[in-house]
């Protein structure tokens, strides 16, 4: 492959949006470092694109996941974009402590550790692109999913802060905050009825389109853009009385 081949690491490429985005980027000629917990799923893509794919089993909750990420970047031969698609979410109206804390550790601590590692790498390299899949759930605190909505709001704010930090330090680092609505991934494979459910390949195409255009914030898709617009207008005194389900 040519020396000017673009290279990206996708964290959370074993299934769902990370997997579908990986397939699209591979079709565009990218060379990818694919990471996630289930190495067997990563090997399937590697066997299909052996000249374009490096893989490494990484659990974002592992305290050494940052070192594993750097090792994958080295094996890949460098990184132009870091794409974070690793996350969990549960409806937890009974406020099970283990679910809340596991969500916080994955979407909060793990996210911060690896996005921070990517930021420091791009600072040293001189340029780069950090893209993360957050959620429209970060718009408001959802009573049925407290930790999930809170950690997604955290991710939105964290990227805002890193963008400002990059500006303060005069770094050429771009950011894309991808906020999907309901997507038919394993995350929502619980038998519940989710409104406006999008198919994963459809959402992935919109995400890749946003990456090509260097969008800063993108809500996936237009129906959810309208929903989020009106969500933001709802006063707290009304929001707390609303029974938002699924």
PyMOL commands that set and color helices and strands:
alter all, ss='L'
color gray80, all
select helices_A, chain A and resi 16-27+39-48+65-76+97-125+136-139+146-168+186-188+200-212+222-233+236-239
alter helices_A, ss='H'
color red, helices_A
select strands_A, chain A and resi 7-11+31-36+53-57+81-84+127-133+172-180+217-220
alter strands_A, ss='S'
color yellow, strands_A
deselect
rebuild
show_as cartoon
